[in-house]
Protein backbone atom coordinates (compact mmCIF):
# COMPACT_ATOMS: atom_id res chain seq x y z
CA UNK A 1 0.00 0.00 0.00
CA UNK A 2 1.45 3.32 -1.03
CA UNK A 3 1.15 6.20 1.37
CA UNK A 4 1.72 9.64 -0.06
CA UNK A 5 0.93 11.53 3.14
CA UNK A 6 1.73 11.13 6.83
CA UNK A 7 -0.46 11.70 9.85
CA UNK A 8 -0.63 15.39 10.74
CA UNK A 9 0.51 16.57 7.30
CA UNK A 10 -1.26 19.46 5.57
CA UNK A 11 -2.80 18.61 2.20
CA UNK A 12 -4.85 20.54 -0.36
CA UNK A 13 -8.06 19.23 -1.90
CA UNK A 14 -7.76 19.35 -5.70
CA UNK A 15 -11.53 19.79 -6.16
CA UNK A 16 -12.28 22.87 -4.03
CA UNK A 17 -8.83 24.00 -2.82
CA UNK A 18 -9.43 23.56 0.93
CA UNK A 19 -6.39 22.95 3.10
CA UNK A 20 -6.88 19.90 5.31
CA UNK A 21 -4.94 17.87 7.85
CA UNK A 22 -4.48 14.11 7.54
CA UNK A 23 -5.86 12.19 10.53
CA UNK A 24 -5.30 8.58 9.43
CA UNK A 25 -5.43 6.07 6.58
CA UNK A 26 -8.59 3.96 6.63
CA UNK A 27 -7.89 1.52 3.80
CA UNK A 28 -6.04 1.52 0.50
CA UNK A 29 -6.10 5.05 -0.98
CA UNK A 30 -8.74 6.38 1.48
CA UNK A 31 -7.67 9.05 3.96
CA UNK A 32 -9.57 10.61 6.86
CA UNK A 33 -9.00 14.37 6.94
CA UNK A 34 -10.15 17.33 9.03
CA UNK A 35 -10.55 21.01 8.20
CA UNK A 36 -12.03 24.14 9.74
CA UNK A 37 -15.35 25.23 8.21
CA UNK A 38 -15.46 29.04 8.20
CA UNK A 39 -19.21 29.38 7.69
CA UNK A 40 -20.25 27.31 10.72
CA UNK A 41 -16.98 27.81 12.65
CA UNK A 42 -16.60 24.07 13.33
CA UNK A 43 -13.96 21.43 12.71
CA UNK A 44 -15.23 18.91 10.16
CA UNK A 45 -13.93 15.45 9.30
CA UNK A 46 -14.40 13.51 6.08
CA UNK A 47 -13.06 10.53 4.16
CA UNK A 48 -11.46 11.35 0.80
CA UNK A 49 -9.61 9.30 -1.79
CA UNK A 50 -5.89 9.90 -1.79
CA UNK A 51 -5.91 10.73 -5.53
CA UNK A 52 -7.97 13.89 -4.93
CA UNK A 53 -5.36 15.39 -2.56
CA UNK A 54 -2.01 17.07 -3.12
CA UNK A 55 0.67 18.42 -0.78
CA UNK A 56 -0.06 21.92 0.52
CA UNK A 57 2.57 24.61 0.05
N, C-alpha and C positions, 0 to 999 in steps of 0.2 A: 504494500500500500504506500503510495507516494504521499508525502505530506509537504505541501508548499509553505504552510504557515505554522507558527508555534503558538502555544497558549499565551495570551496576553499581548500578542502582536496586533498592531493597527493595520487594518485593510480597508480598501475602498471598493464599494459596490459598483460594478461596471454599468448597471442598469440606471440607477438614479444618482450616483455620485456620493452617497452617504459614507462617512468614515465610521467604521465599526471596530470592535475589539473581539478577537477570537477567544471564546470560552473553552471549547473542547471539540474534538472530532467525535462524531457519533458513529458513522460507518464510512465505508469507502467513498470518498469525495463529498461527504456531507459534513458541514461545519456548523456549530452553534455559535452565534454571534450576538453581541449586545451593542446598542447605541442609545443615545439620548434623543428623545423626541422633543423638539422645540415647541410644538403646538400644545401638547398636553403636559409638558415639563415632567416626563417620566422616563425611566430607563426601560427599554423594550428589549426582548430577546426573540430570536428567530432562527430557523434552520435554513441554510442556503447551500446550494451546491458550490463546491470549491472553484469550478470553472467560471463562475460569475463574479469572482473576487480578484483583486489585484493588490499588490503592496502599496500602501499609502506613503506619500512623500514626507 
